[in-house]
């Protein structure tokens, strides 16, 4: 259900540029631009969280010995100010179905991308890109029978870590413990997944991270967003 429309979009872009790797890169940029409204909403939520920090500190001091009441009062405060404390996760959560859909499309490009044209699929996906022989197989090194993540998965893991921590530094808000844990685990998961992901999917993830970091540089930070009355 998700792989087919994503594959159709990728095929449309491929027909314009006639290069599978460039098509994936352009596809990634289109997806990130489409998610830009969510990113702006995330920045707005961040600004509101910054304004709310003094009130949160008061609650933490007042109910430091009563965790249950603290949680209730904290959620009431979020509700009063119409803040979603996990709003920063929303762009990532939206990306996950896209990631899995694209995984299916890139793993089976004949069916989902090239509309059962096996000859065209073989021609497009067999073209090398940088050090990659093709974008269908994972980028791995084989040590005996064990697949070790190659250059692209390593770049994907590093860029994931930098992107997430750059975002958190720019937000300058206390992060939920679950989000802090995700900041550490997700890069490791991306590295290990890279052993089985098609190289094209890992390329998508790298370009997505680079775009995210560019957003953090060019878009206004939460503390300078225009306040809405």
Backbone as numpy.savetxt, mean C-alpha at the origin, in Angstrom:
# Nx Ny Nz CAx CAy CAz Cx Cy Cz
-13.51 -11.84 -9.83 -14.34 -10.64 -9.83 -13.47 -9.38 -9.83
-12.36 -9.40 -9.11 -11.47 -8.24 -9.06 -10.39 -8.35 -10.12
-9.89 -9.55 -10.35 -8.78 -9.74 -11.29 -9.17 -9.37 -12.71
-10.41 -9.67 -13.09 -10.81 -9.44 -14.48 -10.83 -7.96 -14.86
-11.51 -7.09 -14.08 -11.48 -5.67 -14.46 -10.09 -5.05 -14.35
-9.30 -5.48 -13.36 -7.94 -4.97 -13.24 -7.10 -5.41 -14.44
-7.29 -6.66 -14.84 -6.58 -7.17 -16.01 -6.98 -6.43 -17.28
-8.25 -6.10 -17.39 -8.72 -5.35 -18.57 -8.09 -3.97 -18.63
-8.01 -3.30 -17.46 -7.37 -1.99 -17.41 -5.90 -2.10 -17.77
-5.23 -3.11 -17.25 -3.81 -3.30 -17.55 -3.61 -3.59 -19.04
-4.51 -4.36 -19.62 -4.43 -4.67 -21.05 -4.63 -3.41 -21.89
-5.56 -2.56 -21.47 -5.80 -1.30 -22.18 -4.55 -0.43 -22.17
-3.89 -0.34 -21.01 -2.67 0.45 -20.91 -1.56 -0.17 -21.74
-1.48 -1.52 -21.71 -0.45 -2.20 -22.50 -0.61 -1.88 -23.98
-1.82 -1.85 -24.47 -2.05 -1.55 -25.88 -1.62 -0.14 -26.25
-1.58 0.75 -25.24 -1.14 2.12 -25.50 0.38 2.24 -25.54
1.06 1.51 -24.65 2.51 1.68 -24.51 3.31 0.52 -25.10
2.65 -0.63 -25.29 3.29 -1.81 -25.89 4.51 -2.28 -25.09
4.44 -2.12 -23.78 5.51 -2.61 -22.91 4.86 -3.02 -21.59
5.03 -4.29 -21.23 4.31 -4.84 -20.08 4.76 -4.18 -18.78
6.06 -3.95 -18.61 6.56 -3.34 -17.38 6.08 -1.90 -17.25
6.17 -1.14 -18.33 5.71 0.25 -18.30 4.21 0.30 -18.04
3.47 -0.67 -18.60 2.02 -0.73 -18.37 1.72 -0.93 -16.89
2.48 -1.80 -16.22 2.28 -2.03 -14.79 2.59 -0.76 -13.99
3.65 -0.07 -14.37 4.02 1.17 -13.68 2.92 2.22 -13.83
2.42 2.40 -15.05 1.35 3.37 -15.30 0.07 2.96 -14.58
-0.21 1.66 -14.57 -1.37 1.14 -13.85 -1.28 1.52 -12.37
-0.08 1.37 -11.79 0.12 1.69 -10.38 -0.15 3.15 -10.10
0.34 4.02 -10.98 0.14 5.46 -10.81 -1.35 5.80 -10.87
-2.08 5.17 -11.81 -3.51 5.41 -11.94 -4.25 5.00 -10.66
-3.89 3.84 -10.12 -4.52 3.37 -8.88 -4.25 4.33 -7.73
-3.00 4.80 -7.61 -2.65 5.70 -6.52 -3.36 7.05 -6.66
-3.49 7.53 -7.87 -4.22 8.79 -8.09 -5.69 8.61 -7.73
-6.25 7.44 -8.07 -7.65 7.15 -7.73 -7.86 7.11 -6.22
-6.83 6.71 -5.47 -6.92 6.63 -4.02 -6.57 7.95 -3.34
-6.23 8.96 -4.12 -5.80 10.24 -3.55 -6.85 10.87 -2.64
-8.16 10.82 -2.98 -9.15 11.37 -2.03 -9.10 10.71 -0.66
-8.84 9.40 -0.62 -8.70 8.72 0.68 -7.48 9.24 1.43
-6.42 9.51 0.69 -5.21 10.02 1.33 -5.45 11.40 1.93
-6.17 12.26 1.19 -6.47 13.59 1.71 -7.36 13.51 2.95
-8.31 12.56 2.92 -9.15 12.36 4.09 -8.32 11.88 5.28
-7.33 11.04 4.99 -6.43 10.56 6.04 -5.67 11.73 6.67
-5.22 12.68 5.85 -4.52 13.85 6.37 -5.44 14.71 7.23
-6.70 14.81 6.82 -7.66 15.55 7.63 -7.86 14.89 8.99
-7.99 13.55 8.99 -8.14 12.82 10.24 -6.91 13.02 11.13
-5.74 13.08 10.49 -4.50 13.27 11.24 -4.50 14.62 11.94
-4.94 15.65 11.24 -5.00 16.98 11.83 -5.92 16.98 13.05
-7.08 16.33 12.91 -8.02 16.28 14.02 -7.44 15.50 15.20
-6.69 14.44 14.91 -6.05 13.67 15.98 -5.02 14.51 16.72
-4.29 15.34 15.98 -3.31 16.23 16.62 -3.99 17.21 17.57
-5.12 17.74 17.15 -5.85 18.68 17.99 -6.42 18.00 19.24
-6.66 16.69 19.11 -7.31 15.96 20.19 -6.33 15.43 21.23
-5.03 15.50 20.95 -4.04 14.92 21.84 -4.11 15.43 23.28
-4.30 16.74 23.50 -4.41 17.20 24.91 -5.57 16.58 25.65
-6.72 16.42 24.98 -7.88 15.80 25.62 -7.62 14.33 25.92
-6.94 13.66 25.01 -6.61 12.25 25.23 -5.67 12.10 26.42
-4.71 13.02 26.54 -3.78 12.96 27.67 -4.52 13.15 28.99
-5.51 14.04 28.99 -6.29 14.26 30.21 -7.04 13.00 30.62
-7.64 12.33 29.62 -8.36 11.09 29.92 -7.41 10.02 30.43
-6.24 9.93 29.82 -5.28 8.91 30.24 -4.81 9.14 31.68
-4.65 10.40 32.06 -4.24 10.70 33.43 -5.38 10.48 34.41
-6.59 10.82 34.00 -7.75 10.71 34.89 -8.13 9.27 35.15
-8.03 8.42 34.09 -8.48 7.03 34.22 -7.33 6.05 34.06
-6.15 6.44 34.51 -4.99 5.59 34.31 -5.09 4.26 35.05
-5.93 4.21 36.07 -6.10 2.96 36.82 -7.40 2.24 36.47
-8.08 2.73 35.45 -9.35 2.13 35.04 -9.37 2.04 33.51
-8.75 0.99 32.99 -8.58 0.84 31.55 -9.92 0.75 30.81
-10.88 0.07 31.43 -12.17 -0.11 30.76 -12.87 1.23 30.57
-12.91 2.04 31.63 -13.53 3.36 31.53 -12.75 4.25 30.57
-11.42 4.13 30.58 -10.59 4.91 29.68 -10.94 4.61 28.23
-11.11 3.32 27.92 -11.45 2.95 26.55 -12.81 3.51 26.15
-13.78 3.43 27.07 -15.13 3.94 26.78 -15.08 5.45 26.54
-14.42 6.18 27.44 -14.34 7.62 27.32 -13.57 8.05 26.07
-12.54 7.28 25.73 -11.76 7.59 24.53 -12.62 7.44 23.28
-13.38 6.36 23.20 -14.25 6.15 22.05 -15.34 7.21 21.98
-15.85 7.64 23.14 -16.83 8.72 23.17 -16.24 10.01 22.63
-14.98 10.26 22.98 -14.31 11.46 22.50 -14.12 11.41 20.98
-13.71 10.24 20.47 -13.57 10.08 19.03 -14.90 10.31 18.33
-15.97 9.77 18.92 -17.30 9.90 18.33 -17.75 11.35 18.33
-17.47 12.06 19.41 -17.86 13.46 19.52 -17.20 14.31 18.45
-15.92 14.02 18.19 -15.17 14.80 17.20 -15.18 14.15 15.81
-15.95 13.07 15.67 -16.11 12.36 14.39 -14.76 11.95 13.82
-13.98 11.27 14.65 -12.65 10.82 14.26 -12.60 9.31 14.27
-11.99 8.75 13.22 -11.72 7.32 13.17 -10.25 7.11 13.50
-9.90 6.58 14.68 -8.49 6.45 15.06 -7.69 5.53 14.15
-8.37 4.67 13.41 -7.68 3.78 12.47 -7.83 4.26 11.04
-8.21 5.53 10.87 -8.41 6.07 9.53 -7.15 6.00 8.67
-5.98 6.03 9.33 -4.74 5.95 8.59 -4.53 4.62 7.90
-5.25 3.59 8.36 -5.12 2.27 7.75 -5.99 2.12 6.50
-6.95 3.04 6.30 -7.94 2.85 5.25 -7.34 2.72 3.86
-6.41 3.62 3.44 -5.82 3.44 2.11 -5.16 2.07 1.94
-4.49 1.60 3.01 -3.85 0.28 2.94 -4.88 -0.82 2.81
-5.97 -0.73 3.57 -7.03 -1.75 3.52 -7.70 -1.76 2.15
-7.88 -0.58 1.56 -8.47 -0.51 0.22 -7.54 -1.15 -0.80
-6.22 -0.98 -0.57 -5.25 -1.53 -1.52 -5.20 -3.05 -1.51
-5.54 -3.67 -0.38 -5.37 -5.12 -0.29 -6.21 -5.88 -1.32
-7.51 -5.57 -1.51 -8.25 -6.27 -2.57 -7.64 -6.03 -3.95
-7.12 -4.80 -4.17 -6.46 -4.51 -5.44 -5.22 -5.39 -5.58
-4.47 -5.51 -4.48 -3.25 -6.32 -4.51 -3.57 -7.77 -4.83
-4.59 -8.34 -4.16 -4.93 -9.74 -4.40 -5.52 -9.93 -5.79
-6.33 -8.95 -6.25 -6.87 -9.04 -7.60 -5.78 -8.98 -8.65
-4.81 -8.09 -8.43 -3.70 -7.97 -9.37 -2.82 -9.20 -9.31
-2.70 -9.79 -8.12 -1.95 -11.05 -7.98 -2.53 -12.11 -8.91
-3.86 -12.25 -8.88 -4.50 -13.23 -9.76 -4.30 -12.90 -11.23
-4.39 -11.60 -11.56 -4.25 -11.19 -12.96 -2.83 -11.43 -13.47
-1.83 -11.08 -12.66 -0.44 -11.22 -13.10 0.05 -12.66 -13.03
-0.55 -13.46 -12.16 -0.19 -14.88 -12.11 -0.75 -15.63 -13.31
-1.89 -15.19 -13.81 -2.51 -15.82 -14.98 -2.83 -14.75 -16.02
-1.79 -14.14 -16.62 -2.03 -13.03 -17.55 -2.75 -13.45 -18.83
-2.59 -14.72 -19.22 -3.26 -15.18 -20.44 -4.77 -14.98 -20.33
-5.32 -15.38 -19.19 -6.77 -15.29 -19.00 -7.24 -13.90 -18.64
-6.56 -13.26 -17.67 -7.10 -12.03 -17.11 -6.62 -10.76 -17.80
-5.42 -10.78 -18.36 -4.88 -9.56 -18.97 -5.02 -9.60 -20.49
-4.60 -10.70 -21.10 -4.53 -10.75 -22.56 -5.70 -11.50 -23.20
-6.76 -11.67 -22.39 -8.04 -12.17 -22.90 -7.88 -13.48 -23.71
-7.16 -14.42 -23.08 -6.96 -15.77 -23.63 -6.16 -15.79 -24.93
-5.42 -14.75 -25.20 -4.52 -14.73 -26.35 -3.14 -15.16 -25.85
-2.89 -16.47 -25.88 -1.66 -17.03 -25.31 -0.42 -16.53 -26.03
-0.52 -16.36 -27.34 0.65 -15.91 -28.12 1.04 -14.49 -27.73
0.07 -13.60 -27.62 0.34 -12.21 -27.23 0.86 -12.15 -25.79
0.28 -12.97 -24.91 0.71 -13.00 -23.52 2.17 -13.44 -23.41
2.53 -14.49 -24.15 3.91 -14.99 -24.12 4.87 -13.94 -24.66
4.47 -13.25 -25.70 5.32 -12.21 -26.28 5.52 -11.04 -25.32
4.44 -10.62 -24.66 4.51 -9.44 -23.79 5.26 -9.74 -22.50
4.98 -10.88 -21.87 5.52 -11.17 -20.54 6.94 -11.72 -20.59
7.40 -12.15 -21.74 8.75 -12.71 -21.83 9.81 -11.63 -22.02
9.39 -10.40 -22.22 10.35 -9.31 -22.41 11.01 -8.98 -21.07
12.33 -8.85 -21.07 13.05 -8.56 -19.84 12.87 -7.09 -19.44
13.07 -6.82 -18.14 12.99 -5.46 -17.61 14.06 -5.31 -16.55
15.00 -4.38 -16.81 16.16 -4.21 -15.93 16.85 -5.57 -15.76
17.00 -6.08 -14.53 17.67 -7.37 -14.33 16.71 -8.55 -14.41
15.42 -8.28 -14.53 14.41 -9.33 -14.53 14.28 -9.96 -15.91
14.28 -11.28 -15.95 14.11 -11.98 -17.21 12.70 -11.84 -17.73
11.74 -11.82 -16.83 10.34 -11.59 -17.18 9.61 -11.12 -15.93
8.33 -10.77 -16.09 7.56 -10.25 -14.97 6.53 -11.24 -14.47
6.59 -12.49 -14.94 5.65 -13.53 -14.52 6.24 -14.34 -13.37
7.51 -14.69 -13.47 8.17 -15.48 -12.43 8.60 -14.58 -11.27
8.69 -15.13 -10.07 9.20 -14.35 -8.92 10.66 -13.99 -9.11
11.08 -12.89 -8.51 12.48 -12.49 -8.52 13.15 -13.15 -7.31
13.78 -14.29 -7.55 14.40 -15.05 -6.46 15.76 -15.58 -6.89
16.57 -15.90 -5.89 17.80 -16.65 -6.09 17.57 -18.04 -5.52
18.02 -19.05 -6.23 17.87 -20.42 -5.75 19.15 -20.88 -5.09
19.03 -21.26 -3.82 20.13 -21.89 -3.09 19.70 -23.32 -2.81
20.18 -24.21 -3.64 19.69 -25.59 -3.58 18.23 -25.60 -4.00
17.37 -26.11 -3.13 15.93 -26.12 -3.41 15.19 -24.98 -2.71
15.95 -24.06 -2.10 15.33 -22.98 -1.33 15.39 -21.68 -2.11
14.22 -21.01 -2.23 14.13 -19.75 -2.96 14.39 -18.59 -2.01
15.41 -17.81 -2.31 15.77 -16.63 -1.51 15.26 -15.39 -2.24
14.58 -14.48 -1.54 14.09 -13.26 -2.20 15.20 -12.53 -2.93
14.91 -12.09 -4.15 15.89 -11.37 -4.95 15.89 -9.88 -4.69
16.42 -9.13 -5.64 16.60 -7.69 -5.47 15.27 -6.97 -5.33
14.30 -7.30 -6.19 13.02 -6.57 -6.18 12.25 -6.77 -4.88
12.12 -8.00 -4.35 11.46 -8.15 -3.05 12.17 -7.39 -1.93
13.50 -7.35 -1.96 14.25 -6.59 -0.95 13.92 -5.11 -1.04
13.89 -4.58 -2.28 13.52 -3.18 -2.48 12.09 -2.94 -2.00
11.20 -3.89 -2.28 9.80 -3.77 -1.87 9.70 -3.70 -0.34
10.45 -4.55 0.36 10.41 -4.55 1.83 10.97 -3.26 2.40
12.10 -2.81 1.87 12.73 -1.58 2.38 11.83 -0.38 2.11
11.28 -0.29 0.90 10.43 0.85 0.56 9.14 0.83 1.37
8.64 -0.36 1.72 7.45 -0.46 2.57 7.75 0.10 3.95
8.88 -0.28 4.51 9.25 0.20 5.84 9.43 1.72 5.84
10.15 2.24 4.84 10.39 3.68 4.77 9.09 4.44 4.57
8.24 3.93 3.67 6.98 4.60 3.38 6.09 4.69 4.61
5.95 3.58 5.33 5.07 3.56 6.50 5.61 4.43 7.62
6.91 4.40 7.84 7.49 5.19 8.92 7.59 6.67 8.57
7.77 6.98 7.29 7.73 8.37 6.86 6.35 8.95 7.08
5.33 8.16 6.77 3.95 8.60 6.97 3.68 8.84 8.45
4.15 7.95 9.31 3.91 8.10 10.74 4.65 9.30 11.32
5.88 9.54 10.83 6.65 10.69 11.29 5.98 11.99 10.89
5.46 12.01 9.65 4.77 13.21 9.17 3.49 13.45 9.94
2.80 12.37 10.31 1.55 12.51 11.04 1.76 13.02 12.46
2.86 12.60 13.09 3.21 13.04 14.44 2.08 12.81 15.44
1.47 11.65 15.36 0.43 11.29 16.32 0.78 9.95 16.95
0.22 9.71 18.13 0.41 8.42 18.76 -0.33 7.37 17.96
0.38 6.32 17.57 -0.20 5.28 16.75 -0.72 4.15 17.64
-1.87 3.55 17.26 -2.32 2.35 17.98 -1.23 1.28 17.93
-1.16 0.46 18.98 -0.13 -0.57 19.05 -0.22 -1.52 17.87
-1.44 -1.81 17.43 -1.62 -2.71 16.28 -0.96 -2.14 15.03
-1.06 -0.81 14.86 -0.46 -0.17 13.69 1.05 -0.16 13.80
1.57 0.04 15.02 3.02 -0.01 15.21 3.57 -1.40 14.88
2.82 -2.43 15.29 3.24 -3.80 14.99 3.21 -4.05 13.48
2.18 -3.54 12.82 2.08 -3.71 11.38 3.25 -3.04 10.66
3.70 -1.89 11.18 4.84 -1.19 10.58 6.09 -2.06 10.54
6.22 -2.98 11.51 7.38 -3.85 11.57 7.16 -5.15 10.81
5.95 -5.69 10.91 5.68 -7.01 10.32 5.45 -6.95 8.82
4.77 -5.90 8.34 4.42 -5.87 6.92 5.64 -5.90 6.00
6.72 -5.14 6.27 7.89 -5.25 5.40 8.47 -6.66 5.35
8.48 -7.34 6.50 8.98 -8.72 6.54 8.07 -9.63 5.72
6.75 -9.43 5.85 5.80 -10.24 5.09 5.96 -10.00 3.59
6.14 -8.73 3.19 6.33 -8.41 1.78 7.60 -9.08 1.24
8.66 -9.09 2.04 9.91 -9.73 1.64 9.70 -11.22 1.39
9.00 -11.89 2.31 8.78 -13.32 2.17 7.79 -13.63 1.05
6.76 -12.81 0.91 5.80 -13.02 -0.18 6.48 -12.87 -1.54
7.53 -12.04 -1.59 8.23 -11.83 -2.85 8.83 -13.10 -3.43
8.98 -14.13 -2.60 9.51 -15.40 -3.10 8.51 -16.11 -4.01
7.22 -15.77 -3.88 6.21 -16.44 -4.70 5.41 -15.47 -5.57
5.47 -14.17 -5.25 4.75 -13.19 -6.06 5.36 -13.11 -7.46
4.53 -12.96 -8.49 5.09 -12.61 -9.81 5.87 -11.31 -9.69
6.96 -11.20 -10.42 7.79 -9.99 -10.34 6.99 -8.75 -10.69
6.00 -8.89 -11.57 5.17 -7.75 -11.93 4.39 -7.21 -10.75
3.93 -8.09 -9.88 3.19 -7.67 -8.70 4.12 -6.97 -7.70
5.32 -7.49 -7.52 6.28 -6.86 -6.64 6.68 -5.49 -7.19
6.78 -5.39 -8.52 7.06 -4.09 -9.15 5.94 -3.11 -8.84
4.68 -3.57 -8.90 3.55 -2.72 -8.54 3.71 -2.19 -7.12
4.09 -3.05 -6.20 4.21 -2.66 -4.79 5.32 -1.63 -4.59
6.45 -1.81 -5.30 7.57 -0.87 -5.19 7.16 0.51 -5.70
6.55 0.56 -6.88 6.13 1.84 -7.45 5.08 2.49 -6.57
4.19 1.68 -5.99 3.17 2.20 -5.08 3.82 2.87 -3.87
4.84 2.23 -3.31 5.54 2.81 -2.16 6.25 4.10 -2.53
6.90 4.12 -3.71 7.59 5.33 -4.14 6.60 6.48 -4.34
5.43 6.16 -4.89 4.39 7.17 -5.06 3.93 7.69 -3.71
3.78 6.76 -2.75 3.35 7.14 -1.40 4.35 8.10 -0.76
5.64 7.81 -0.93 6.65 8.68 -0.35 6.65 10.05 -1.01
6.41 10.08 -2.33 6.31 11.35 -3.03 5.11 12.16 -2.53
4.00 11.46 -2.25 2.83 12.13 -1.69 3.17 12.79 -0.36
3.90 12.08 0.49 4.25 12.61 1.79 5.10 13.87 1.67
5.86 13.95 0.59 6.75 15.10 0.39 5.99 16.30 -0.16
5.08 16.07 -1.11 4.44 17.17 -1.81 3.11 17.60 -1.21
2.37 16.65 -0.59 1.07 17.02 -0.04 1.25 17.74 1.28
0.30 18.63 1.65 0.41 19.34 2.93 0.30 18.39 4.10
1.03 18.68 5.16 0.97 17.87 6.37 -0.31 18.18 7.13
-0.66 17.27 8.03 -1.91 17.42 8.75 -2.04 18.74 9.50
-0.92 19.30 10.01 -1.02 20.49 10.83 -1.17 21.76 10.03
-1.06 21.66 8.67 -1.23 22.86 7.87 -2.43 22.75 6.96
-3.21 21.71 7.09 -4.43 21.60 6.29 -5.41 22.67 6.73
-6.17 23.13 5.79 -7.17 24.17 6.08 -8.22 23.62 7.02
-8.48 24.35 8.10 -9.45 23.90 9.08 -10.84 24.14 8.57
-11.69 23.11 8.70 -13.06 23.22 8.27 -13.93 23.60 9.46
-14.79 24.55 9.23 -15.72 24.99 10.27 -16.95 24.10 10.29
